[in-house]
Amino acid sequence: MTASTFSPLPPSLERLYRGVSDIFPHQPDSEDPQENLAKRLLSADKPLRVKLGIDPTGADIHLGHSICVRKLRAFQDAGHTAVLIIGDFTARIGDPTGKSEVRRQLTAEDVQRNAQTYLEQVRPILDFDTPGRLEIVYNSEWLSKLDLAEILELLATMTVGQMLAKEGFAERYGQGNPIFLHEFLYPLMQGYDSVAVAADIELGGTDQKFNIAVGRDLQRHFGKKPQFGMLMPILLGTDGKEKMSKSLGNYIGLSEDPLTMYSKLEKIPDGLVEQYFELLTDKPLGSLPTNPRERQKLLGLDIVTQYRGEEVAIAAQAAAINLVQGKNQSPTDSVPEFSLAQIQFPTKLFYILSASGLCKGTSDARRQIEGGAVKLDGDRITDVNSTFHAATELQGKVLQVGKKKFIRLIA
């Protein structure tokens, strides 16, 4: 199912349906507002409760995570109530969706620390100020109070066969990789969140369909109206091949500095630019520049403006242009050149960092790489064994440590 499946739509619903991959249940010819979300939205005599759950399993949010948060804001702007669930209880298990092995369990301290950074990062997206438009709740408020009898009732709503149908579990089971019983509890607990907050709609990525469907089943079990599921696409990363992921290094973080964010966005592969506009901006797709390079620049400017403001975004764009054109200007300092003629190839990146003076030595260079402080042309490098086989691979690229140390590499 694609967004075009839902057309034509009244203008009041177009933003709500923009970029949506799937809605379930979806009976477009039905007049029943329990089967047709458009009918439900148009006939609602009070704000609907729109749920988005986020598990603070890490410290950073990237643009892929922001898609559902932006959709939540669209519902806020349409007059509905956003219910943002911080999964402080479920995060201690971790969503097993798509995982080939059990996730490391986090401590309560880890989760609380991550939750605070998450809220700060989504603040530019959501309306935190208008009364009645946002509820922020923590699912430990109800999940930690469940007694054994209530947990057994939850477990009795699903069979092992149904659970093994969940993405990832069947593969792990077939490969002989262990599946622990607490992992079976995850979709049930996430589904119970929908019962606890009386959700009318739940947002999630396309990989969350199973978990959202469990929420519908549990709402029925507890005598409540079942929610609609609205699924958003999974964003491909800057490599244009794999799902955006911090572990793959193909991500753009919401907390990254403006120059890095802009530089990554203006290099997004041409084939992904329209999807990025559709999912990450409110720009009318029919009004985009025809020139691919201008599209990339507009994309970078628009998204950095969302998170840092227009003035900062314009400055980041100017700095990126100066770097590319070799004008030796960064946001704060000139960018000196470093000749790679003195380097014997193949070589490790940490050796270049040391030889160029960006780091005090190879040990310091390794620490900077491992700490995420090193970027090459705006892309963060975290592999201490990054190797380059010829100076031409690095010609003209800007090597950066921290926010103020830059050099331009010359072959």
C-alpha positions in Angstrom: 0.0 0.0 0.0 1.3 3.5 -0.8 0.1 7.0 0.0 -1.6 7.2 -3.3 -4.0 4.5 -2.2 -5.6 6.9 0.1 -6.3 9.6 -2.5 -8.4 11.6 -3.1 -8.5 13.2 0.3 -10.1 16.3 1.7 -7.5 19.1 2.1 -7.8 18.9 5.9 -6.4 15.3 5.8 -3.7 15.6 3.2 -0.9 16.4 5.7 -2.0 13.6 8.0 -1.8 11.1 5.2 1.4 12.4 3.6 4.0 9.7 3.2 1.9 7.1 5.0 2.7 3.5 3.9 -0.2 1.7 5.5 -3.3 2.2 7.7 -5.1 -0.7 9.3 -7.9 -1.4 9.2 -8.5 0.3 5.9 -11.9 0.0 4.3 -12.1 3.1 2.0 -15.7 2.4 1.0 -17.0 1.8 4.5 -19.0 4.4 6.3 -18.1 2.8 9.7 -15.6 5.1 11.5 -14.2 2.0 13.1 -13.1 0.7 9.7 -12.4 3.9 7.8 -9.9 6.3 9.5 -10.8 9.2 7.2 -14.5 8.9 8.3 -13.3 8.7 12.0 -11.2 11.9 11.6 -13.9 13.8 9.8 -16.7 12.8 12.2 -14.8 13.1 15.5 -16.6 15.3 17.9 -13.6 15.5 20.2 -9.8 15.2 19.7 -8.5 11.7 19.0 -5.7 10.3 21.1 -2.7 9.6 18.9 -0.1 7.4 20.5 3.6 7.2 19.7 5.9 5.1 21.9 9.6 5.6 22.0 12.0 3.4 23.9 15.1 5.4 25.1 17.6 2.6 24.3 20.3 5.1 23.2 21.2 8.7 23.7 20.6 10.0 20.1 17.7 10.3 17.8 18.3 10.5 14.0 16.1 11.6 11.1 14.7 8.2 10.6 13.2 8.3 14.2 11.9 11.8 13.5 9.4 10.6 10.8 6.8 9.4 13.3 7.4 12.3 15.6 6.7 14.7 12.7 3.5 12.8 12.0 2.5 13.2 15.6 3.0 17.0 15.3 0.7 16.9 12.2 -2.0 15.4 14.4 -1.4 18.0 17.0 -1.8 20.8 14.4 -5.0 19.2 13.3 -6.4 19.6 16.8 -5.8 16.1 18.2 -4.0 15.0 21.4 -0.5 13.6 21.0 0.3 10.9 23.6 4.1 10.5 23.7 4.9 7.3 25.7 8.5 7.1 27.0 9.1 3.4 27.2 11.2 3.5 30.3 9.9 0.1 31.3 9.9 -1.6 27.9 13.4 -0.1 27.1 14.8 -2.3 29.8 13.9 -5.2 27.6 14.4 -3.7 24.2 12.2 -4.2 21.1 13.3 -7.6 19.6 11.9 -6.6 16.1 14.5 -7.3 13.5 17.1 -8.4 15.9 19.1 -11.6 15.4 20.0 -11.9 19.0 18.8 -10.8 22.4 19.4 -7.1 23.2 21.5 -6.1 26.2 19.2 -5.1 29.1 19.6 -1.5 30.2 19.7 -0.2 33.8 17.0 2.1 35.0 19.7 4.8 35.2 20.6 4.3 31.6 17.0 4.6 30.5 16.3 7.7 32.5 19.4 9.5 31.2 18.5 8.6 27.6 14.9 9.7 28.1 15.9 13.2 29.0 18.1 13.6 25.9 15.2 12.2 23.7 12.8 14.8 25.0 15.3 17.6 24.3 15.8 16.4 20.8 12.1 16.1 19.9 11.3 19.5 21.4 11.9 21.4 18.1 9.3 19.1 16.4 6.4 18.8 18.9 4.1 21.5 20.3 5.0 21.4 24.0 3.3 24.7 24.8 -0.4 24.5 23.7 -2.5 23.2 26.6 -4.1 19.8 25.8 -2.0 19.1 22.8 0.6 16.9 24.3 0.7 14.2 27.1 4.1 12.8 28.0 3.8 9.6 30.0 6.1 6.9 31.1 5.0 3.3 30.8 6.6 2.3 34.0 3.6 4.1 35.6 1.3 1.1 34.8 3.6 -1.8 33.7 5.6 -1.8 36.9 2.4 -2.2 38.8 1.2 -5.3 37.0 1.0 -8.3 39.4 1.6 -11.9 38.4 -2.1 -12.6 37.8 -2.3 -9.6 35.4 0.9 -10.7 33.5 -0.6 -14.2 33.2 -3.8 -12.7 31.7 -1.6 -10.8 29.1 0.3 -14.0 28.2 -3.0 -15.9 27.8 -4.0 -13.6 24.9 -1.4 -14.9 22.5 0.0 -18.3 21.5 3.6 -19.3 21.0 2.8 -19.8 17.3 1.5 -16.3 17.0 4.5 -14.9 18.7 6.9 -16.9 16.4 5.2 -15.3 13.4 6.7 -12.0 14.6 9.4 -10.6 12.4 12.8 -11.9 13.6 11.5 -14.6 16.0 10.9 -17.2 13.3 14.4 -16.6 11.8 16.1 -16.8 15.2 14.2 -20.0 16.1 15.0 -21.6 12.8 18.7 -20.7 13.1 18.8 -22.1 16.7 19.5 -18.6 18.2 18.0 -18.3 21.7 14.8 -16.5 22.3 14.2 -15.6 25.9 10.8 -15.5 27.5 11.0 -11.9 28.5 11.3 -11.0 24.8 7.8 -12.5 24.2 6.6 -10.0 26.8 7.7 -7.0 24.8 4.9 -6.8 22.2 2.3 -7.6 24.9 3.6 -4.7 27.1 3.8 -2.3 24.2 0.3 -3.3 23.3 -0.9 -2.8 26.8 0.3 0.8 26.6 -2.5 1.3 24.1 -5.0 0.0 26.7 -3.5 2.2 29.4 -3.7 5.5 27.4 -6.9 4.7 25.5 -5.2 5.2 22.1 -7.4 5.9 19.0 -4.5 5.8 16.6 -1.0 4.4 17.0 2.0 5.6 14.9 5.0 3.4 14.0 7.3 2.3 11.3 6.3 -0.4 8.9 8.3 -2.8 11.1 5.9 -2.2 14.0 2.8 -3.6 12.5 2.8 -6.7 14.6 3.2 -4.8 17.9 0.5 -2.3 16.9 -1.9 -5.1 16.0 -1.2 -6.7 19.4 -2.4 -3.4 20.9 -5.6 -3.6 18.9 -6.2 -7.2 20.2 -5.5 -6.2 23.8 -7.9 -3.2 23.6 -10.6 -5.6 22.4 -9.7 -8.0 25.2 -10.1 -5.3 27.8 -13.4 -4.0 26.3 -12.1 -0.9 24.6 -12.4 0.4 21.0 -9.4 -0.9 19.0 -7.0 1.7 17.7 -6.1 2.3 14.1 -2.5 1.6 13.1 -0.7 4.2 10.9 2.6 3.0 9.5 5.4 5.2 8.1 8.2 4.1 5.8 11.6 3.1 7.1 14.1 5.8 6.0 17.2 4.7 4.1 20.4 6.2 5.3 22.9 8.5 3.6 24.4 5.5 1.8 21.1 5.0 0.0 21.2 1.3 0.6 20.6 0.4 4.2 18.1 1.5 6.9 19.3 4.6 8.6 21.2 3.4 11.7 23.8 4.7 14.0 25.6 1.4 14.0 26.0 1.5 10.3 27.2 5.1 10.3 24.7 6.2 7.7 22.6 8.4 9.9 22.0 12.1 10.5 21.5 12.9 14.1 19.1 15.5 15.4 21.8 16.7 17.8 24.6 16.9 15.3 26.1 20.3 14.6 24.5 22.3 11.8 27.4 22.1 9.4 27.6 18.3 9.7 23.8 18.0 9.3 23.7 20.2 6.3 26.8 18.6 4.6 25.3 15.1 4.9 21.9 16.2 3.6 23.3 18.0 0.5 25.0 14.7 -0.4 21.9 12.5 -0.2 21.7 10.3 -3.3 19.4 11.8 -6.0 17.0 8.9 -5.9 16.3 9.5 -2.2 15.8 13.2 -2.2 12.1 13.3 -3.0 11.4 10.7 -0.2 13.4 12.8 2.2 11.3 15.8 1.3 8.1 13.9 1.6 8.9 12.3 5.0 11.0 15.0 6.6 9.6 18.3 5.4 6.3 20.0 4.6 7.4 21.2 1.2 4.9 20.7 -1.6 6.6 18.0 -3.8 5.3 19.7 -7.0 7.2 22.9 -6.2 10.7 21.4 -5.8 13.6 22.6 -8.0 14.2 20.5 -11.1 17.9 20.8 -10.8 19.1 17.8 -8.6 21.9 19.8 -6.9 19.5 22.6 -6.0 17.1 20.1 -4.6 19.8 18.7 -2.3 20.7 22.2 -1.1 17.1 23.1 -0.4 16.7 19.8 1.5 19.7 20.6 3.7 18.5 24.2 4.3 15.0 23.2 5.2 15.8 20.5 7.6 18.6 22.4 9.4 16.1 25.3 9.7 13.6 23.0 11.4 16.1 22.1 14.2 18.4 25.1 14.4 16.5 28.1 13.0 16.8 29.8 9.6 19.8 32.0 10.5 21.9 29.1 11.6 20.9 27.0 8.6 21.9 29.8 6.2 25.3 30.1 8.0 25.8 26.3 7.7 25.0 26.3 4.0 27.5 29.2 3.4 30.1 27.4 5.4 29.6 24.1 3.5 29.8 26.0 0.1 33.1 27.6 1.2 34.5 24.3 2.2 33.6 22.7 -1.1 34.9 25.6 -3.1 38.2 25.7 -1.2 37.8 29.1 0.3 39.3 27.8 3.5 36.4 29.1 5.7 34.6 27.1 8.4 32.1 28.5 10.8 34.9 29.5 13.2 38.4 29.1 11.6 40.3 28.9 8.3 41.0 25.4 7.1 44.7 24.8 6.5 45.9 22.3 4.0 47.8 19.1 4.7 49.8 17.4 2.0 49.4 13.7 1.8 52.7 13.4 -0.1 54.5 12.6 3.1 52.2 9.7 3.9 53.0 6.2 2.8 49.9 4.4 1.5 48.0 2.3 2.4 47.6 3.9 5.7 45.2 4.1 8.7 43.2 7.2 9.3 44.5 7.5 12.9 48.0 7.9 11.4 46.9 10.8 9.2 45.3 12.4 12.3 48.6 12.2 14.1 50.9 13.2 11.3 48.7 16.2 10.4 48.8 17.5 14.0 45.0 17.2 14.5 45.7 14.8 17.3 48.7 14.6 19.7 49.6 11.1 18.6 48.2 7.8 17.3 46.8 6.9 20.7 45.0 10.2 21.0 43.7 9.7 17.4 42.3 6.3 18.2 40.5 7.8 21.2 39.0 10.6 19.2 37.8 8.2 16.5 36.3 5.8 19.1 34.7 8.8 20.8 32.9 9.9 17.6 34.8 13.2 17.3 36.3 12.6 13.9 34.5 13.4 10.6 35.6 13.2 7.0 33.7 15.6 4.7 30.9 15.7 7.4 30.6 12.0 7.8 31.5 10.7 11.2 34.2 8.0 11.3 34.0 5.5 14.2 36.1 2.6 12.9 39.6 2.9 14.3 40.8 0.6 11.5 39.6 2.8 8.7 42.2 2.4 5.9 42.9 4.4 2.7 44.9 2.9 -0.1 45.7 6.0 -2.1 46.0 9.7 -1.6 43.5 10.3 -4.4 40.8 8.8 -2.2 41.2 11.8 0.1 41.9 14.6 -2.3 40.2 17.8 -1.3 38.3 16.3 1.6 38.0 18.1 4.9 39.2 16.1 8.0 37.7 17.4 11.2 38.3 16.6 14.9 35.7 18.1 17.3 34.0 21.4 16.3 37.1 23.6 15.7 39.9 21.6 14.2 39.8 21.3 10.4 42.3 20.4 7.6 41.9 20.0 3.9 43.7 17.0 2.6 45.8 17.5 -0.6 47.0 14.6 -2.6 
